[in-house]
Amino acid sequence: MMWQALEHSRMAPKNKIFLKLCLFYGCRNGELRVSEKEHFNFEK
């Protein structure tokens, strides 16, 4: 539901991506803001 609401909102695309990443990884926005590329495993 939340994912679909984001898709249909008039929010800026970069903010949509940010919120989707928060939902996908289950993290807080502060944790995502200070994260670095090395913190993510793109192999899985």
Rosetta constraint file for C-alpha pairs under 8 A:
AtomPair CA 1 CA 5 HARMONIC 6.26 0.50
AtomPair CA 2 CA 6 HARMONIC 6.28 0.50
AtomPair CA 3 CA 7 HARMONIC 6.38 0.50
AtomPair CA 3 CA 20 HARMONIC 7.06 0.50
AtomPair CA 4 CA 8 HARMONIC 6.38 0.50
AtomPair CA 5 CA 9 HARMONIC 6.11 0.50
AtomPair CA 6 CA 11 HARMONIC 7.72 0.50
AtomPair CA 6 CA 16 HARMONIC 6.22 0.50
AtomPair CA 6 CA 20 HARMONIC 7.94 0.50
AtomPair CA 7 CA 16 HARMONIC 7.59 0.50
AtomPair CA 11 CA 15 HARMONIC 6.59 0.50
AtomPair CA 11 CA 16 HARMONIC 6.46 0.50
AtomPair CA 12 CA 16 HARMONIC 6.43 0.50
AtomPair CA 13 CA 17 HARMONIC 6.29 0.50
AtomPair CA 14 CA 18 HARMONIC 6.21 0.50
AtomPair CA 15 CA 19 HARMONIC 6.20 0.50
AtomPair CA 16 CA 20 HARMONIC 6.10 0.50
AtomPair CA 17 CA 21 HARMONIC 6.16 0.50
AtomPair CA 18 CA 22 HARMONIC 6.37 0.50
AtomPair CA 19 CA 23 HARMONIC 6.24 0.50
AtomPair CA 19 CA 29 HARMONIC 7.89 0.50
AtomPair CA 20 CA 24 HARMONIC 5.98 0.50
AtomPair CA 21 CA 25 HARMONIC 5.95 0.50
AtomPair CA 21 CA 26 HARMONIC 7.97 0.50
AtomPair CA 22 CA 26 HARMONIC 5.51 0.50
AtomPair CA 22 CA 27 HARMONIC 5.21 0.50
AtomPair CA 22 CA 28 HARMONIC 6.36 0.50
AtomPair CA 22 CA 29 HARMONIC 6.37 0.50
AtomPair CA 22 CA 32 HARMONIC 6.96 0.50
AtomPair CA 23 CA 27 HARMONIC 7.08 0.50
AtomPair CA 27 CA 31 HARMONIC 6.32 0.50
AtomPair CA 27 CA 32 HARMONIC 6.69 0.50
AtomPair CA 28 CA 32 HARMONIC 6.47 0.50
AtomPair CA 29 CA 33 HARMONIC 6.13 0.50
AtomPair CA 30 CA 34 HARMONIC 6.43 0.50
AtomPair CA 31 CA 35 HARMONIC 6.16 0.50
AtomPair CA 35 CA 39 HARMONIC 6.43 0.50
AtomPair CA 36 CA 40 HARMONIC 7.59 0.50
